[in-house]
């Protein structure tokens, strides 16, 4: 499991990263991959989504990225659909990405 999670983290910016790609990397079926995640708190898809959202949040808090568009940050971490990103972010953090950035703005 550690190797699978490491693979996910190393490839999190790849917009093609999904359970099929992860399974192929480990020469197992998608079904076997899902079985590996049965005892985890999240499914493999949820793991990928959570790590992407987490990376976006890190950059939204980082003053070095304050000039970047939120959609560009999301795209860099594999989330090309801005509205989907906004919904996922709000579901995770309880606020929009814009409000999150404003709340964590450091002067």
MDTraj code that builds the backbone (N, CA, C; nanometers):
import mdtraj as md
import numpy as np

residues = "UNK UNK UNK UNK UNK UNK UNK UNK UNK UNK UNK UNK UNK UNK UNK UNK UNK UNK UNK UNK UNK UNK UNK UNK UNK UNK UNK UNK UNK UNK UNK UNK UNK UNK UNK UNK UNK UNK UNK UNK UNK UNK UNK UNK UNK UNK UNK UNK UNK UNK UNK UNK UNK UNK UNK UNK UNK UNK UNK UNK UNK UNK UNK UNK UNK UNK UNK UNK UNK UNK UNK UNK UNK UNK UNK UNK UNK UNK UNK UNK UNK UNK UNK UNK UNK UNK UNK UNK UNK UNK UNK UNK UNK UNK UNK UNK UNK UNK UNK UNK UNK UNK UNK UNK UNK UNK UNK".split()
xyz = np.array([
    [0.0828, -0.1196, 0.0000],
    [0.0000, 0.0000, 0.0000],
    [0.0872, 0.1260, 0.0000],
    [0.1975, 0.1220, 0.0735],
    [0.2853, 0.2389, 0.0790],
    [0.3384, 0.2737, -0.0601],
    [0.3727, 0.1730, -0.1371],
    [0.4242, 0.1974, -0.2719],
    [0.3166, 0.2583, -0.3612],
    [0.1950, 0.2127, -0.3474],
    [0.0844, 0.2663, -0.4271],
    [0.0610, 0.4131, -0.3911],
    [0.0567, 0.4434, -0.2629],
    [0.0352, 0.5821, -0.2212],
    [0.1520, 0.6714, -0.2637],
    [0.2726, 0.6184, -0.2595],
    [0.3896, 0.6937, -0.3048],
    [0.3781, 0.7225, -0.4546],
    [0.3374, 0.6225, -0.5311],
    [0.3175, 0.6407, -0.6752],
    [0.2152, 0.7511, -0.7012],
    [0.1063, 0.7479, -0.6274],
    [0.0021, 0.8502, -0.6430],
    [0.0595, 0.9885, -0.6152],
    [0.1323, 1.0032, -0.5060],
    [0.1909, 1.1337, -0.4721],
    [0.2899, 1.1814, -0.5778],
    [0.3692, 1.0898, -0.6299],
    [0.4696, 1.1267, -0.7304],
    [0.4076, 1.1638, -0.8648],
    [0.2869, 1.1179, -0.8881],
    [0.2209, 1.1410, -1.0168],
    [0.0950, 1.2257, -1.0058],
    [0.0756, 1.2897, -0.8928],
    [-0.0488, 1.3605, -0.8639],
    [-0.0784, 1.4725, -0.9641],
    [0.0218, 1.5320, -1.0231],
    [0.0001, 1.6405, -1.1185],
    [-0.0409, 1.5897, -1.2569],
    [-0.0289, 1.4624, -1.2796],
    [-0.0665, 1.4039, -1.4083],
    [-0.2184, 1.3999, -1.4191],
    [-0.2768, 1.4754, -1.5124],
    [-0.4225, 1.4761, -1.5230],
    [-0.4814, 1.3401, -1.5614],
    [-0.3989, 1.2506, -1.6133],
    [-0.4452, 1.1165, -1.6503],
    [-0.4411, 1.0179, -1.5341],
    [-0.3913, 1.0628, -1.4206],
    [-0.3828, 0.9729, -1.3059],
    [-0.5220, 0.9325, -1.2606],
    [-0.5467, 0.8042, -1.2635],
    [-0.6743, 0.7481, -1.2199],
    [-0.6482, 0.6043, -1.1757],
    [-0.7480, 0.5354, -1.1225],
    [-0.7250, 0.3984, -1.0761],
    [-0.6675, 0.3057, -1.1835],
    [-0.7079, 0.3243, -1.3083],
    [-0.6558, 0.2396, -1.4161],
    [-0.5062, 0.2590, -1.4337],
    [-0.4611, 0.3826, -1.4338],
    [-0.3186, 0.4113, -1.4489],
    [-0.2391, 0.3559, -1.3312],
    [-0.2913, 0.3717, -1.2120],
    [-0.2238, 0.3192, -1.0927],
    [-0.2137, 0.1669, -1.1012],
    [-0.3229, 0.1014, -1.1376],
    [-0.3234, -0.0447, -1.1480],
    [-0.2216, -0.0928, -1.2521],
    [-0.2188, -0.0251, -1.3653],
    [-0.1217, -0.0630, -1.4695],
    [0.0213, -0.0505, -1.4196],
    [0.0493, 0.0528, -1.3447],
    [0.1850, 0.0749, -1.2940],
    [0.2306, -0.0393, -1.2029],
    [0.1351, -0.1045, -1.1383],
    [0.1689, -0.2126, -1.0467],
    [0.1341, -0.3509, -1.1035],
    [0.0991, -0.3524, -1.2309],
    [0.0682, -0.4775, -1.3008],
    [-0.0381, -0.5592, -1.2283],
    [-0.1423, -0.4882, -1.1839],
    [-0.2555, -0.5533, -1.1199],
    [-0.3832, -0.5014, -1.1858],
    [-0.4917, -0.5689, -1.1604],
    [-0.6190, -0.5226, -1.2158],
    [-0.6733, -0.4078, -1.1314],
    [-0.7636, -0.3326, -1.1899],
    [-0.8280, -0.2242, -1.1158],
    [-0.9041, -0.2831, -0.9973],
    [-0.9630, -0.3985, -1.0186],
    [-1.0353, -0.4652, -0.9098],
    [-0.9417, -0.4979, -0.7924],
    [-0.8234, -0.5480, -0.8238],
    [-0.7256, -0.5778, -0.7179],
    [-0.6840, -0.4497, -0.6458],
    [-0.6685, -0.3425, -0.7218],
    [-0.6322, -0.2145, -0.6616],
    [-0.7409, -0.1698, -0.5646],
    [-0.8655, -0.1815, -0.6069],
    [-0.9757, -0.1427, -0.5183],
    [-0.9790, -0.2311, -0.3932],
    [-0.9442, -0.3558, -0.4076],
    [-0.9374, -0.4447, -0.2905],
    [-0.8307, -0.3987, -0.1926],
    [-0.7181, -0.3509, -0.2459],
    [-0.6118, -0.3004, -0.1587],
    [-0.6620, -0.1838, -0.0732],
    [-0.7513, -0.1055, -0.1291],
    [-0.8014, 0.0120, -0.0596],
    [-0.9219, -0.0161, 0.0298],
    [-0.9703, -0.1380, 0.0315],
    [-1.0888, -0.1700, 0.1114],
    [-1.0715, -0.1402, 0.2598],
    [-0.9522, -0.1552, 0.3113],
    [-0.9295, -0.1319, 0.4536],
    [-0.8822, 0.0100, 0.4832],
    [-0.8724, 0.0910, 0.3791],
    [-0.8326, 0.2306, 0.3954],
    [-0.9581, 0.3152, 0.4175],
    [-0.9388, 0.4372, 0.4629],
    [-1.0513, 0.5287, 0.4843],
    [-1.1078, 0.5804, 0.3528],
    [-1.0255, 0.5837, 0.2489],
    [-1.0664, 0.6385, 0.1205],
    [-1.0476, 0.5355, 0.0095],
    [-1.1276, 0.5469, -0.0954],
    [-1.1060, 0.4666, -0.2148],
    [-0.9848, 0.5239, -0.2881],
    [-0.9369, 0.4535, -0.3872],
    [-0.8225, 0.5038, -0.4624],
    [-0.8577, 0.6358, -0.5319],
    [-0.9774, 0.6464, -0.5856],
    [-1.0196, 0.7720, -0.6488],
    [-1.0266, 0.8858, -0.5489],
    [-1.0778, 0.8576, -0.4314],
    [-1.0848, 0.9601, -0.3271],
    [-0.9452, 1.0004, -0.2811],
    [-0.8542, 0.9044, -0.2759],
    [-0.7145, 0.9333, -0.2385],
    [-0.6526, 1.0305, -0.3388],
    [-0.6703, 1.0032, -0.4662],
    [-0.6158, 1.0901, -0.5706],
    [-0.6763, 1.2301, -0.5587],
    [-0.8067, 1.2356, -0.5472],
    [-0.8763, 1.3651, -0.5367],
    [-0.8305, 1.4420, -0.4129],
    [-0.8202, 1.3734, -0.3005],
    [-0.7805, 1.4392, -0.1754],
    [-0.6393, 1.4956, -0.1843],
    [-0.5461, 1.4208, -0.2435],
    [-0.4083, 1.4699, -0.2547],
    [-0.4018, 1.5891, -0.3491],
    [-0.4807, 1.5869, -0.4564],
    [-0.4818, 1.7020, -0.5483],
    [-0.5365, 1.8258, -0.4798],
    [-0.6461, 1.8109, -0.4097],
    [-0.7054, 1.9241, -0.3384],
    [-0.6084, 1.9758, -0.2327],
    [-0.5412, 1.8845, -0.1646],
    [-0.4430, 1.9223, -0.0619],
    [-0.3300, 2.0051, -0.1227],
    [-0.2786, 1.9629, -0.2371],
    [-0.1712, 2.0382, -0.3021],
    [-0.2189, 2.1766, -0.3456],
    [-0.3406, 2.1834, -0.3952],
    [-0.3970, 2.3133, -0.4336],
    [-0.4079, 2.4049, -0.3122],
    [-0.4552, 2.3511, -0.2008],
    [-0.4686, 2.4312, -0.0784],
    [-0.3327, 2.4833, -0.0336],
    [-0.2302, 2.3998, -0.0440],
    [-0.0956, 2.4428, -0.0061],
    [-0.0519, 2.5628, -0.0899],
    [-0.0802, 2.5575, -0.2190],
    [-0.0401, 2.6684, -0.3056],
    [-0.1266, 2.7915, -0.2844],
    [-0.2532, 2.7715, -0.2514],
    [-0.3396, 2.8871, -0.2243],
    [-0.2954, 2.9602, -0.0981],
    [-0.2354, 2.8880, -0.0044],
    [-0.1834, 2.9506, 0.1187],
    [-0.0471, 3.0157, 0.0968],
    [0.0224, 2.9745, -0.0057],
    [0.1590, 3.0185, -0.0300],
    [0.1603, 3.1558, -0.0986],
    [0.2196, 3.2561, -0.0337],
    [0.2230, 3.3903, -0.0938],
    [0.2954, 3.3947, -0.2283],
    [0.3823, 3.3007, -0.2548],
    [0.4527, 3.2970, -0.3836],
    [0.3573, 3.2717, -0.5002],
    [0.2387, 3.2202, -0.4713],
    [0.1420, 3.1871, -0.5763],
    [0.0217, 3.2814, -0.5767],
    [0.0279, 3.3904, -0.4999],
    [-0.0887, 3.4780, -0.4885],
    [-0.1262, 3.5453, -0.6204],
    [-0.0319, 3.5585, -0.7102],
    [-0.0583, 3.6230, -0.8391],
    [-0.1189, 3.5274, -0.9421],
    [-0.1172, 3.3979, -0.9135],
    [-0.1667, 3.2987, -1.0094],
    [-0.3183, 3.2823, -1.0017],
    [-0.3770, 3.2532, -1.1144],
    [-0.5196, 3.2241, -1.1178],
    [-0.5445, 3.0919, -1.0448],
    [-0.6549, 3.0854, -0.9746],
    [-0.6903, 2.9637, -0.9024],
    [-0.7067, 2.8476, -0.9999],
    [-0.7650, 2.8734, -1.1151],
    [-0.7833, 2.7665, -1.2142],
    [-0.6497, 2.7130, -1.2650],
    [-0.5474, 2.7992, -1.2722],
    [-0.4146, 2.7538, -1.3144],
    [-0.3511, 2.6638, -1.2087],
    [-0.3715, 2.6989, -1.0834],
    [-0.3202, 2.6142, -0.9748],
    [-0.3874, 2.4783, -0.9795],
    [-0.5182, 2.4773, -0.9950],
    [-0.5918, 2.3506, -1.0016],
    [-0.5442, 2.2666, -1.1207],
    [-0.5269, 2.3292, -1.2349],
    [-0.4825, 2.2569, -1.3543],
    [-0.3426, 2.1980, -1.3349],
    [-0.2562, 2.2716, -1.2655],
    [-0.1212, 2.2223, -1.2403],
    [-0.1238, 2.0916, -1.1608],
    [-0.2265, 2.0759, -1.0776],
    [-0.2382, 1.9559, -0.9953],
    [-0.3388, 1.8554, -1.0514],
    [-0.3644, 1.8662, -1.1813],
    [-0.4415, 1.7626, -1.2490],
    [-0.5918, 1.7821, -1.2515],
    [-0.6403, 1.9010, -1.2125],
    [-0.7847, 1.9270, -1.2126],
    [-0.8121, 2.0380, -1.3146],
    [-0.8523, 1.9983, -1.4338],
    [-0.8700, 2.0951, -1.5417],
    [-1.0056, 2.1659, -1.5381],
    [-1.1048, 2.1054, -1.4784],
    [-1.2398, 2.1622, -1.4742],
    [-1.2526, 2.2524, -1.3513],
    [-1.2573, 2.3837, -1.3746],
    [-1.2590, 2.4817, -1.2651],
    [-1.3819, 2.4679, -1.1763],
    [-1.4982, 2.4440, -1.2346],
    [-1.6187, 2.4330, -1.1515],
    [-1.6163, 2.3055, -1.0683],
    [-1.5657, 2.1983, -1.1259],
    [-1.5521, 2.0727, -1.0507],
    [-1.4535, 2.0921, -0.9352],
    [-1.3432, 2.1602, -0.9636],
    [-1.2452, 2.1884, -0.8594],
    [-1.3080, 2.2689, -0.7459],
    [-1.3825, 2.3714, -0.7815],
    [-1.4450, 2.4565, -0.6808],
    [-1.5389, 2.3759, -0.5911],
    [-1.6188, 2.2884, -0.6522],
    [-1.7109, 2.2038, -0.5731],
    [-1.6341, 2.1094, -0.4811],
    [-1.5303, 2.0454, -0.5347],
    [-1.4507, 1.9526, -0.4539],
    [-1.3792, 2.0256, -0.3409],
    [-1.3267, 2.1428, -0.3709],
    [-1.2555, 2.2205, -0.2697],
    [-1.3502, 2.2617, -0.1581],
    [-1.4679, 2.3138, -0.1966],
    [-1.5667, 2.3566, -0.0979],
    [-1.6117, 2.2372, -0.0124],
    [-1.6264, 2.1223, -0.0737],
    [-1.6659, 2.0014, -0.0008],
    [-1.5605, 1.9631, 0.1026],
    [-1.4342, 1.9840, 0.0696],
    [-1.3240, 1.9479, 0.1591],
    [-1.2998, 2.0522, 0.2671],
    [-1.2967, 2.1797, 0.2298],
    [-1.2574, 2.2863, 0.3224],
    [-1.3723, 2.3741, 0.3717],
    [-1.4898, 2.3566, 0.3154],
    [-1.6057, 2.4322, 0.3617],
    [-1.6166, 2.5738, 0.3093],
    [-1.5233, 2.6144, 0.2259],
    [-1.5246, 2.7478, 0.1650],
    [-1.4774, 2.7353, 0.0210],
    [-1.5038, 2.8383, -0.0573],
    [-1.4559, 2.8384, -0.1956],
    [-1.3038, 2.8541, -0.1968],
    [-1.2389, 2.8140, -0.3051],
    [-1.0936, 2.8341, -0.3132],
    [-1.0552, 2.9819, -0.2993],
    [-1.1365, 3.0698, -0.3557],
    [-1.1085, 3.2142, -0.3460],
    [-1.1125, 3.2600, -0.2010],
    [-1.2184, 3.2214, -0.1289],
    [-1.2296, 3.2610, 0.0114],
    [-1.1194, 3.1987, 0.0958],
    [-1.0831, 3.0764, 0.0636],
    [-0.9738, 3.0092, 0.1355],
    [-0.8444, 3.0889, 0.1185],
    [-0.8186, 3.1290, -0.0056],
    [-0.6981, 3.2077, -0.0329],
    [-0.7005, 3.3384, 0.0440],
    [-0.8156, 3.4059, 0.0437],
    [-0.8274, 3.5328, 0.1175],
    [-0.8099, 3.5133, 0.2676],
    [-0.8655, 3.4053, 0.3210],
    [-0.8539, 3.3771, 0.4633],
    [-0.7105, 3.3460, 0.5061],
    [-0.6279, 3.2984, 0.4121],
    [-0.4909, 3.2597, 0.4440],
    [-0.3875, 3.3547, 0.3862],
    [-0.4345, 3.4700, 0.3401],
    [-0.3444, 3.5687, 0.2807],
    [-0.2534, 3.6263, 0.3884],
    [-0.1247, 3.6218, 0.3591],
    [-0.0248, 3.6769, 0.4523],
    [0.0355, 3.8003, 0.3865],
    [0.0241, 3.9130, 0.4531],
    [0.0773, 4.0385, 0.3988],
    [0.2261, 4.0494, 0.4198],
])
top = md.Topology()
chain = top.add_chain()
for i, resn in enumerate(residues, 1):
    res = top.add_residue(resn, chain, resSeq=i)
    for name in ("N", "CA", "C"):
        top.add_atom(name, md.element.get_by_symbol(name[0]), res)
traj = md.Trajectory(xyz[None], top)
